Amino acid sequence: MEPGSSSSASGMQREDILSLLPVSSVVEYPKGKIIYGPDQPSTSVHLLVAGTVRLSRIADDGYEAVLEIIGAEEVFGESAFLNLARTSEQATAHENARAMVWPASTIEDLIATRPRLAVSLLQISAQRNIDFAQRIESLANDNIERRLARSLIRFSQRLGSPALGGSIRIAPMTHRLLSQHIGTSRELVTGYMNRFRRQGYLDYSRRGIVLYAKGRAAWIAGKTLPFPKKLVESSQQVRDDDN
């Protein structure tokens, strides 16, 4: 499967869930706000209206592994149905966000009269599991450069907006966040991002990331180059020092 590829059914699922859920009051979450986390697991299903939300797993030592960035009109918080006392899952407002919220008990009551809602929620969960399985496969088989390229392409498909010359603009993402998403160090991500920029594949600043058509074509074609050994050794030393 090519970098960033995803099911074409996601749009249909999104339309289904929007038509099946009743209008709810909107809750606002400022940037950085933890919506739910290990000590306060999700008790509600959320439908994001605006902004983005970061879904993560928090390890016992506090390390945050970024699983997904949720965009507008996407659902999250389905773990509310499990009624957990504690979980490693955390949802954080990646930028100022607004969401409609329904308690799990309300969704359960709705499902009794709207069976299609249950099917739609199952489709969303199944698609998310497929995406996670593809990421695990990438972590196991791809080098760091290709993992980063896959993630950038996927973010551009899910969260990007068209720009000039066939390029795609993505909201700002720190190198630390990207490293937490692909399972490497921030230093290596910075090195690859700088090289991608020199190659004319992308540009980035505090205003966002712009992926050029040239870069997307090269990544999909699988063009990769060995990374400078010096930076790899430097990154390894940083990790050893952190330990």
SVG drawing of the C-alpha trace seen along z (x, -y; Angstrom):
<svg xmlns="http://www.w3.org/2000/svg" viewBox="-36 -31 65 36">
<polyline fill="none" stroke="black" stroke-width="0.4" points="0.0,0.0 1.4,-3.4 2.3,-6.0 -0.7,-7.7 -3.2,-5.6 -6.6,-5.2 -10.0,-3.7 -12.4,-5.6 -15.2,-4.6 -14.2,-7.2 -16.2,-9.9 -19.3,-7.8 -18.9,-6.9 -18.5,-10.5 -21.7,-11.4 -23.6,-8.6 -22.5,-9.6 -23.4,-13.3 -26.9,-12.4 -27.5,-9.9 -26.4,-12.0 -28.7,-14.7 -27.5,-18.2 -25.8,-18.7 -24.4,-21.6 -20.9,-22.6 -18.0,-22.4 -14.9,-24.6 -11.4,-23.3 -8.5,-25.8 -5.2,-24.7 -3.4,-22.2 -6.5,-21.3 -6.6,-17.6 -10.1,-16.5 -9.7,-13.1 -6.7,-11.1 -5.4,-8.2 -6.9,-9.4 -10.1,-10.7 -11.1,-8.3 -13.6,-9.3 -17.2,-9.1 -18.6,-10.7 -18.5,-10.4 -17.2,-13.6 -17.8,-14.9 -15.2,-17.6 -16.7,-20.7 -13.6,-22.9 -9.9,-22.6 -7.8,-19.5 -7.4,-17.0 -4.4,-14.9 -5.0,-11.2 -2.1,-9.7 -1.1,-6.8 0.7,-7.8 3.3,-5.3 4.0,-4.6 7.1,-6.8 5.0,-9.7 6.2,-9.3 3.5,-10.3 3.1,-8.3 0.9,-10.2 -1.6,-7.9 -3.7,-10.3 -4.6,-13.9 -8.4,-14.2 -9.9,-16.8 -13.2,-18.5 -16.3,-16.3 -14.5,-13.3 -15.5,-11.2 -13.3,-10.3 -13.8,-9.1 -15.4,-5.8 -13.6,-4.2 -16.3,-5.7 -18.3,-2.5 -15.8,-0.5 -16.5,-2.3 -12.8,-2.1 -11.5,-3.3 -8.1,-4.1 -6.6,-4.0 -3.5,-5.0 -5.5,-6.9 -5.4,-10.7 -7.1,-13.3 -5.6,-16.8 -6.7,-19.9 -3.9,-20.3 -5.2,-23.8 -8.3,-25.6 -11.1,-23.1 -14.9,-22.9 -16.9,-19.6 -20.4,-18.3 -20.5,-15.9 -22.9,-13.0 -22.6,-10.9 -22.1,-7.2 -25.5,-6.4 -27.2,-8.8 -25.5,-7.1 -26.6,-3.7 -30.2,-4.9 -30.0,-6.3 -28.6,-3.0 -31.7,-1.2 -33.8,-3.3 -31.2,-4.0 -29.4,-0.7 -27.5,-2.4 -25.7,-4.5 -24.2,-1.4 -23.0,-0.3 -21.5,-3.7 -19.6,-3.7 -18.3,-0.2 -17.1,-1.3 -15.3,-4.2 -13.6,-2.0 -12.7,0.6 -11.2,-2.0 -9.2,-3.4 -7.9,0.1 -6.9,0.6 -5.0,-2.7 -3.2,-1.7 -2.3,1.7 -0.8,0.0 1.3,-2.2 2.5,0.8 3.5,2.4 5.4,-0.8 7.2,-0.9 8.3,2.6 9.4,2.4 10.1,-1.2 13.2,-3.3 12.7,-6.6 12.6,-8.7 9.8,-6.6 7.8,-6.6 8.0,-10.4 7.0,-10.7 4.1,-8.3 2.9,-10.4 3.2,-13.7 1.3,-12.4 -1.4,-11.0 -1.8,-14.2 -2.0,-16.1 -4.8,-13.8 -6.8,-14.0 -6.1,-17.5 -4.5,-19.5 -6.0,-22.2 -5.0,-22.8 -2.5,-25.6 -0.8,-27.0 0.8,-24.7 -0.7,-21.5 0.8,-21.8 -1.0,-21.0 -0.8,-23.0 -1.0,-21.4 -1.5,-23.2 1.7,-23.6 3.1,-20.4 6.2,-20.5 9.1,-18.1 8.6,-16.7 5.0,-15.8 6.1,-14.2 8.8,-12.2 6.2,-11.0 4.0,-9.9 6.7,-7.8 8.7,-6.5 12.0,-8.3 13.9,-11.3 13.1,-14.9 16.7,-15.4 16.3,-12.9 12.9,-14.4 14.5,-17.8 17.3,-16.5 15.0,-14.8 12.7,-17.8 15.6,-20.1 16.8,-17.7 13.3,-17.5 13.2,-21.3 16.6,-21.4 15.3,-18.9 12.3,-21.1 9.9,-18.5 8.3,-20.8 8.6,-24.0 7.7,-24.6 7.4,-27.4 5.4,-28.3 2.5,-29.0 2.4,-25.4 3.8,-22.8 3.5,-23.0 4.0,-19.7 4.9,-20.2 3.8,-17.9 7.4,-17.0 7.9,-15.7 4.7,-13.6 5.6,-12.1 9.1,-11.2 7.8,-9.6 5.1,-7.6 7.8,-6.3 9.7,-5.2 12.8,-7.3 14.9,-7.3 18.5,-8.1 20.7,-6.9 20.8,-9.3 24.1,-10.9 25.7,-8.5 26.9,-11.5 23.4,-12.7 22.2,-9.1 25.0,-8.7 24.2,-12.1 20.5,-11.2 21.5,-7.9 23.6,-9.8 20.7,-12.1 18.5,-9.1 21.2,-7.5 21.7,-10.7 17.9,-10.9 17.9,-7.4"/>
</svg>
